[in-house]
Amino acid sequence: MEQVLDDIQYLRTGDHLTLIAQVKVPVERTLAAAAAVSGGGLGVHGGRLSVVGGGGIHGASANEPIMELIRVSLAADGFGTHLSHLENLSNHDVPGDIVSSTFLCENALSKKALQEQLLVDSSAQSLTNNAGSGYKTLLYGHAVCFKHVQSEKYLACMASSPSSDKLAFEIGLVENTIERAWWIIEPSNKQRSEGDKVKIGDEVILISVSSERYMHAALPVFSPLASFQPSCWAMGIVKRGDVEGTTMGYVKGGDTIRLQKGLDECLSVVEITNRSNTANSSYVIKHYDSRRLYRS
């Protein structure tokens, strides 16, 4: 029974997942336009002009920008630049590139086991192969390495710093699982503690082993950085890892599938909010060019 719960509720090595964060971005529109979009009106509260009613738009004074909460996913290109970026998932007209945002949780080690492995004078590739046998449930406080599925490279804290923050480091892709490619999983709230199992959809804080800095969704550059400011990342499942004894060629409950029409169209769900009553939302199914989800 416990093994069944591990397969359903908890993340483990071998799973394909996405890292999603929520960030605030300035909205380039007037307050009146914001009120029209959100379905609310304008009002004054404590000397601040804000949008009354609606959702997603935060009030601001005349000199402050209007902030909107959006969802972004950590992504990287399979070719060209080695740096990662943030993919906007809140654009209902253009779906986010899920392929570039998918990472394989290839290996997980305790802090002590990782330090012992790093002290051994061995190749970086053997570090993964020796310790990555079988499937292990992810635990808070353990170190993990994420392999970008499209490029088959590892997510790492780079040695270069961005021009906007000299105390931070850029995040990109490297060939091997060196120390810079390992991240510590820490809970983002007091409901989880070190040693607990990581559930699907949990919001976690990722800390670089090499720099001891947090993985942060930096704006407005739309680029993740390893900095002293943490961000909460929701670990969503894309595909479960193959389990020993599983019959291949069959669709099981919990599997991720794509409904494709013809050769270059697939089905996607878009949320349509009733502007007169934001409590009511409906969903429509649209055709999208599936080539938007892939990069050649």
N, C-alpha and C positions, 0 to 999 in steps of 0.2 A: 504493500500500500504506500509506504514511504517513497519507493522508487517511482510509483505512478505520480505522486505529488511533485517530485523533482522534475519529471518530464513535462508536467503541465504548468506549474507555477513559477519555477525558478530558472534563472539563466545558467548556462553551463558552457564549457569550452566546446567549440564546434558549431555554436549558434551563429547565424548571420543576423546582425542587429544594426540599428541606427541610433545615433546620439542626437537628441533633440533638446533645444533650449528655448526659453521664452525671453525675448528682449523687447525693450522699448525703443521705438524709432520716431523721429519727428515727422509730423504729417505736414506736407507742403500744401496747405489750403487754409482759407480763412475760417474763423469760428462759425460763421454762418453756413459755409459749405459743409463743415464738419457736422453741424447740427442736422443738416438735411440728409447727409449720408447715414448718420446713426439713428435717424428717426426721432430725435429729440428737439429741444428748443434751447434758446440762450437764457441764462440767468446769472445774477450776481450773488455770490456767497462770500462773505468776509472780504469784500473789496476785490474779489477775483471773478473775472468773466469766464464762465465755463459752460459746457454743454449739459443741459438738463435732460435726462432720459437717454435712451439709446444705450449702446454698449461698446466697449473697446476704445473709446476716446476719452482722454483724461483732461480735466480742466486746466487752464493756464491763464496767467495775467496777460495784459496787452503786449508785454515785451518778451514773454516766454513762448516757446514753440509748443504746439499741441503734440502730445505723445500718444502713440498707438502701440499696443502690445501685439507682437507677431511671433510666429514660431519659425525657428530656423534649425537646420540640421547640419551637422559637420560633414563636409564633403571634400573630395579631392579629385583631380584629373588623373586619368589613366596614362597620360603622356604629357610631354612638355614640362611645365613648371612642376617643381617638387613640393611647392607650398600648398596647404589646404585652404579652404574657404568655407563660407556659410551659405547654404542653399535656402532660399526663401520658400517656406511651405504654406504661407498664408495668402498667396496669390491664387484666387479661385479661377482665374482665366487661364493661367499657365501652370500646370502641375509641376511640382518639384522633381528634380532628377534623382529618383530613388537609387538608380544604379550607382551613381557616383557617391552616394551617401551610405552605401552598405559596407560594413566591416565584419570580418570574421574574428570572433574571439578565439584566437588560436591556442593560447596557453595561459595558465594561471598558477602562481606560486605564492607561498607565504613570504613575508619579508625576510625571514631568516634564511629560507631555502634559496631565495634569489641572491642574497648577499654572498652565500656560500658558493653559488654557481659563478657569480661575477669575480670572486677571488681566484677561482681556478683558471689557470692559463690555458684556456681552450678557445676554439673558434666560436664566433657568435652563432653560427648555424647549428652547431652541436648542442648549444644551450637549449634551443627549442626542441630538437629531436629527442634529447635524452629525457627531458622533463614533460614532454607533451603526449605521453602514451595514455590512451583511454580518455574518457569524458569525466570532467570534474565540475561539480556545482560551484558557481562563483560565491565567494564569501567576502563580506566587508573586511577591509584591512589587508586583503591579498593584492598582489601585483598581477596585472594582466597585460598582454600585448595584443593589439588590434591590427589585423592584416587587411589592408584595403583590397576588396575583392576584384575590382576592375584592373588595378595596376599590379596586384600581388606584391605590394610593398607595405612596410610597417609604419604605423602612425608614431611619430617621434617628436620630441622637443628639440628644435634645431639650435645651433650655436649662434645664429644670426639674430639681431634685434631689429625691430621695426623703427622707423624714424619717429613715430609718434610716441613711443615709450621705450627709452633706452634700458630700463630695468626689466623689461619683459623679453621673452624669446618667441620667435615664430614657431609655428607648428607645421610640420610637413611630413614627407614620406622618405624613408631610408630603405636600403636593400636588406639589411640584416637586423636581427633582434639584439642590438647592442643595448647598453644601459639606458640610452636616451629613448628607447622604444618601449619602456615599461612604465605603467601607470598604476598608482595605488587607488583602489576604490574605497571611498569614505562615505558614510551616510550623510545626507543633507538635513536630517532632522533627528530628534531624540527618540523617535519610534523605532529606529534601527540602531544597532550597536555593533562594534567590531566582533567578528566571528559569526554574525547572522548570515543567512543565505540571502542572495540578491534576487528579488522577485522581478518578474517581467513588468516593465513600466515604472519601476522605482526611479526616483530622482536621486542621483548620486553626485558626488564631488570627486573629480579626478585630479590626482596630484602626480606630477612628473617625478620619477625616482631620481633622475640625474640632477635636476635644478631645484627640486622641492617647491615648485610653483604650481598654481592651480591652472587647469584648463579653463580659459575664459572666452566667452563670446564677445569679441571686441567690436564696438560700433563707433563711428559710422563706416568704418572700412570694410565691414562684413568679412572679418578674418579672425579665426581663433588664435589666441595667444596664450602662452604660459606666463602668467603674471601673478601678482600678489592678491588680485581680486578674483574670488571664486565665482563660478556659475554652476547652476544646477542643471544636470543633464539627465533627461529621461531616456532610459535604455529600452527601446522598443524592439520587438522581435520581427524579423523579416522572414527567416527560415530556420527551422530547428535543425540541429546537427543530426546526421545519420546515426541511428542507434543500432547496436549489434543485434542481429536477429530480425531486423525490420525487412519486410518484403518490399523490394524496390519495384517501381512501375505502377503503384497504386496510390490514390489520393486518400489521405487520412484526415481526421479531424484535427484542426490546428495548422494544417498546411497552408502555405500562401500560393495562390494561383493567379494567373492573368487571363482574363476573358478577351480573346482577340477576334476581330472580325476582318476577314480577308488577310492580307499580308502586312498592312501598315496602319491598322486602326485597332484600338483597344478601348474597353469601357472604363470610365472613371466617374466618381461620385463628387458632385459639387454642391455645397450647402447654399441654399437660398433663404435669407432671413427676411421675414415680414417686417418692413420698416415701421408700420403702424403699431405693431406689437412685437417687441423683440423677444418675448417669451416663446413665440411660435416660430419654429424653423422647419423647413422642409428640405428634402434632398432630391436632386434630379440626376439622372444618368445621362452622360454625354459621350460622344465619340471623340477621341483624341488621336492625333497622329502619333503612333507608337514610336516613331523615330525621334520624337522629342525626349523620350526617356533614355535614349542611348546616344553615345558619342562615338563616331567612327574614328 
